[in-house]
Amino acid sequence: MKKASRLCAGAAGLVFLVACGQAPAPEPPAAAEEEVEAMVELNTLAGTRWVAETITGEPAAEGVTSTVAFAADGQVSGNAGCNNYFGSFAVEGENLSFGHMGATQKMCIDEAMMVQEGRFLGALGQAERFEIQDGELLIYSTGHDAPTRLAPVASKSAVTGAVFYRERIALPPDARIIVKLVDVSRADAPAVILAEQEIAPEGSVPVAFELEYDPARIDERMSYAVQARIEAGGRLMFTTTEMIPVITRDSPTEDVQVLVRRVE
């Protein structure tokens, strides 16, 4: 079984500051107000999220997802195929460039993931310009005749449901319900929180919740769950004791019933 090389040896054109352990580059000085307004007007990518269908003309591998999300503050993030990456981007007219990139350092044991990740990051690192055509994003990279073609994805998704317990008792006035959406894929590491909601309940259970999350952070190979607890007066009253899977592996995202048990 092959192990993937770390991303600091990744695609040309990207400098993986985090993965390679270098100090982040200093923030550039603030632009003049007029320049900022001009950038915002030109930056048609801000607030959009995309998933790769082809990479410099080659189809994306089956079961391997490469994504990119453009934030309004000039930051970019996504999953390249195995590892999550993050950094900055700049748009001037139809010109597009990426810089100050960092990435996680998971070891990719699947060769298809490793190959696609390198190709995708290479395409971003060599990006020259972009266009929106028939609702899709086309990124043209130096040295490639065919663009990387990406389809849009929803900017936000949500897991909805209700928290309840079986005891016939009322919650005190200062009770708070904390519900979290977490990545529980790695048994030997702390769960990664993707979304969290704190609720001041009015009346008795069940209490509805809605956890908004960024679909670009979801990896279909990973496992996600909802956790909940009820606190009052600085102490824990109820908590989940069993895993409640959501999103992947045919798990639900709607009407998720979260049972919490009383803490003695």
N, C-alpha and C positions, 0 to 999 in steps of 0.2 A: 504493500500500500504506500503510495507516494504522499509525502507531506509538502504542503505549499511553502514556498519561500516567503519570508516576511515582506510586507509591503514596502519597506524602506529600500528594497531592491526592485521596486515596481516599475511601472511604465515610464518611459521617457517623457520629460516635460513637466512632471509633477514632483514637487519637493515635499516629502512626507515629514514635516517637522516633528509631529508627535511620535509617529511610529519609529523614527530614527533617533529620538531622544534629544533633538536640538531644541534650544530655547525658541519660543514663538517670536516672530518678527514684531518689532514695535509698531503700534498703530500709526497710520499716516495722519498728518495734521488735518484738522477739520477743513472741509472745503467751504468756499464762500457760499452764502445762501443762494445766490443766483445759479451757481454751478450745481448745487444739490437739486434745485428745482428742475434744471435742465436734464439731469440724470434720471430723475424720477419720471419725467415726461417721456424720455426715450426708452426707459427700461420696461419693456412689455413682458418680461419674464418674471418679474417680482410677484411672489405669491402663488406661483404655479408649481405643479408636481408632475413628473413624467416617469414612464417606465420604458426601457429600451425594447424595441421590436427587432431592429437590426443594428449592428455596430460596424461602421464603415462598410456597409453593403452586405455583411455576413449576418445571417439570422441568429438571434439569441438562442442559446442552448435550451433545450426542453427542460423545464423544472428549475432553471437558473434565472433569477431576477436581478436586474441592474436598474437602479432608480436614481433620480436627481430631483431635488427640491430647491427652489430659489426663494429665499426669504426677502422681505422688503428692505431689510437693513444691509443687503449686499452679501449675506452669508449663503453658502450652499452646503447641502448635506445629502446623504443617501446611502444606499447599499450597493457596492460595486459588483456583488455576486457572492461574496463570502463575508467580507469585512465592511463595516460602516466607515464612511469617510466624511470629512467636513472641511470647510475652508471658506474662500471668498470668490466672488465672481464680479466681472465688470462688463457693462454693456455700453457701447457708444454707437448709436445708429443700429446697423445690422452686425457690427463687430462684437464678438464675444470672447472673453478670456477668463481663465481660472488661475488662482494663485493662493499661496500660503496654505497648502493642503496638508491635512493630517489624517490619520486613520487608525483603527483598532488593529490588533495583531493576532487575531484568531488564526489558527492553523487550518488551512483548507485541505481536507483529505481527498476531496473529489477533484479529479483533474479538469473536468469541464468547468467547474467553478473557478479554478485557478486560471485557466486559459481565458475565460470570458472576463474575469476581473481585470487581468492585465490589458486586454484589448480595450475595455471600456474606459479604464483610467487613462490609457494612452490617448484615446480619442478626445477625452476632456482636456488633457494636458496640451494637446496640439490644436485645440479649437481655434478657429479664425473668425467664423461668422455663423449666423443662424438665420433661419426663416421659419415662419409658421405657414404650413401648407395643408389645406384640407383638414384643419384642426389638429395636425400633428406638428411636433417640433423637429426640425432638421438641423443638425449641427455638422458643419463642414470643418474638417481637420486637415492640417498640413500633410501633404504626401499621400492623400487618399482621394480618389475620384468620387467615390460614393459617400454620401453623408451617413451619420448615425441618425436613425429615425426613431422617435420616441412618441408614445401615445399618452394622452393626459390621464391622470388619475384624480379621484376625488380629493379635495384638499383636507377634508376632515371626515372621519367616521366615528361611530360611537357604539359603546356597549351599554345597553339599557336593561333595567330589571328592578328588583326590589329586595331589600334587606328585611328579614323577619326572624323572630324567635318563637318558641312554643310555650314559654312560661306565661301565665296569666298575671302579669304584673305591668304596672305603668312605669314609664321612664321619668326620672326626675326632670325638673324644668331646665337644668343646665346640661342635659345630656347632649352629646355630639356623636354623630355617626360618621366614621371615616371609611371611605371605600376606595380601593386602589386597583388599577389594572397593572399587572406585573408580568415580566418575562421570567418564567421559572424553568428555562431550558437546562440550566446548569446546576446540578445537585450540589456541587462542591463550591458554589459561589453565591453571594447574596443576590436576591431577586432584584431585577432592574425595574424601577417604577416608570411606566409609560404615561399614566394618567392618575389623578387623585381628586377626589371630591369630598368636602366636609359639609355635613348637613346638620342643621338644627331642626330636629323633628318636631312637628306639630301634631300632637295626638299620639295614637298608638301605631304599632307596626301592622302591616308592612309599610316600609318607607321607600319610595321610588328613588332611583339614582340614574345618572347619565354620565358616562365616562367618555369624553371626546379624546381621540387619539389620532396621530398622524399615520395614515396607512403606509407611508414610505418607510416607516420604521418596522413594519411587520415582515417577518421572514416565514414563509409557509412551512419551513422545516422545523421551526421552533415551537415551543409550547407557552401558552399564555393563560393566566388565571385571574379571577377576581378574588380579592381578600377584603374583609370588612371587620370592623370592631366598633364597639359602643363604649364611650367613656363618659364619666360624670364625676364631678368633685375631685378630679385629679386621679381617679382610679379606673381600672379596666373592669367593665361589667360583663360584656359579651365579646366573643371573637369567633372567627371561622376556625374550624379544626380539621376540615377536609378541603382538598383542592377542588376548585370549581373551574374547570377548563372553559375557555372561550376562544373564538375567532378561528383558529386553525384546526385541522383534522376533523372537519365537519362539526365543530363545536359551535354553539349558538352565539349570537351577538345581541339578540332581542329577548325580552322576557326572561332574563336570567334570574333565577331564584336563589338568593344567598342566605343560607341558614347560619345564624350565629348562635353559639352555645354559651350558657352562663358560666362565668368564672367564679369559682367558690372562694 
